[in-house]
Structures are given as structure tokens and as C-alpha cells.
Amino acid sequence: MNRHQVSLLFLALLFLFPATSFGAATLEIPGTGDSQALLRDLAAAFNAGQQEIEVVIPDSIGSGGAIKSVAGDKNELGRVARPIKKKEQRYNLNYLQFAASPVVFAVSGNVGGVDNLTPEEALAVYAAKTTNWSALGGPPESIYLIGREPGDSSREAVEEIVPGFGGIENYSGIVAYSTPEAVDMLATHDNSIAYLPFSMTSGRNVRVLKFGGKGPLDPGYPLLTPFGMVWKGKMSGPAAGFMDFIFSDRGRKIITAAGAVAVARKP
């Protein structure tokens, strides 16, 4: 067999067998963008510690997308930022929460002079009754709103705590359809405000505000959303191994370092 024939054979093998087939198997976990950055940190640490499996955290398809993917047997694990809804119980999926993330109001990096929002101020801003940062102690610039679609986990957390937020009509502003999109918009558009998981703000040019006088890591901070996993039946060994790592001491340290709250594993 000449060199040309060997090259063709190698290319054929690469086409038939992905690179991961020659090494570690791949466990892809699709789902919400809320826990995307945190799970990528957890996956990187887990992957570095063993060679049997590579955990991959793809870009967001939402909690609903995760549930549909696992229910349709496309993926073994899915990442969600809410419990399973009543209408989804027909899929007979298991759910386990591994962390809770503070949901924060954050502003683009150029907005100074604003450090805290009361529930009343948050409602006035998103109801377009307060439209200039100067009314909140900031610069004399218009406020640009970044919101989320109905049913989003961060929006539901805000609606639960801020009276009247769920009843806002004629919403003005940009709607982001994933958390990574929301934080990208916030980081690149001056004079903007958004509400999103605290764990997604790390390393970005944004400023996190206190809410009702409390910071996101203060005891009693009221805006929280759950991070969890869904799966069918009994987990495979690789999936169970990654879940064990998430609940290990090292996993809990990574969760805490990312600005989320590690929770105890329920039986």
C-alpha cells in the first residue's frame, strides 16, 4: 500500500469514527444557558482528572430543549434551570438540583452611580416609568432594557419576588432568548440593564447591583433560580461519575467560586 492509499484509508477512518472514538467517549449535556459557564468549569476539571470520558457542554438550547432531547433519547443528561413542569411529567424523567444561582440585576460597565435597586425601582424601570439613569443616581442617559421571554427561569424568579413585574404590558426593550445572549448584549451595549444568573456575569464588563440592599451572596438574598439535571431511568457509569464529581468537595468548591450556591444531594 503506497503513501497515497494510506492517507485515503486514514481519512476514511476519521469519517467513520470520530476522534473521540479512539480515546475517551463523549457525554454531551445540552440545555439551559443559565448554568452553561458553571458546567463548563465543572466539565473542564472533571475531564482533566480522568481519560475515560469527555464531558461536553454545548451552547444553550434552553431548559425545554434539554427535556425534549433527553425525552427523545438524543442525550442521556440535560441541564435545566427549573424543575420539570406538570405537562412534562409524561416523559417520566428524573430531576436533581445541584446548585442555586442568585438572579441579579446588572448594568453595562459604563453605568456609574447606581449600586442598588429596590423592587419598586426595578418595576418602574421595566415598566418604562423610569427611563433615565439620572432618576436612580446615575448619568443623564436613557436606560436601555434587556429582558427575557415569558417562562424564562430568571424572569420567573423576578416575577415571584417583585409585585407587578409579571403584569407589565407593552414591554419596551430587547428580548434575549438565552442567557449567554443576554450577558453579551449587556456587556457590549452602554447604558443597559438586564436580569440574569450571577454565575454568568464573571469576567464580563458588567456591574452587578444589590437588590433591596442585599448582594447576591448575602444571607437572605431573595432572587434564586435552581440549576439541575434531568435523565431517564438509571444513569450510565459515565453520567453517574460526572454527577458524583459535581457533588464532591471539589465540585462544590467550583460551584461556590462561580458565584452559585452548592446544595446537598437528595436521595
KARA-V530425 format. One line per field, one symbol per residue. ss: DSSP state (~ for helix, > for strand, _ for the rest). phi: phi as a letter, one per 30 degrees, with the letter a starting at -180 (. if undefined). Layout:
BEGIN
ss: ???
phi: ???
END
This chain:
BEGIN
ss: __~~~~~~~~~~~~~~__~~~~__>>>>_>>____~~~~~~~~~~~~~____>>>>_____~~~~~~~~~~_____>>>>_____~~~~~~_>>>>>>>>>>>>>>>>_______>>_~~~~~~~~_____>~~~~_____>_>>>>>____~~~~~~~~~___~~~______>>>__~~~~~~~~~~___>>>>>>~~~_____>>>_>>__>_________>>>>>>>>>____~~~~~~~~~~__~~~~~~~~~__>>>_____
phi: .dddddddddddddddbeedddbddcccbdkdddceddddddddddddcabdbcdbcdddbiddddddddddidbdcbcbcadddedcdddhccbbdcabcdcbdbbddddcicbbbdeddddddddidcbbdddcjcddbddccbcbdejdddddddddccejddcdcheckccccadeddddeddcbdicbbcadedccdicdbcdcdbiicddcdeiedcbbdcbbbachcddeddddddddecdedddddddddjccdcddde
END
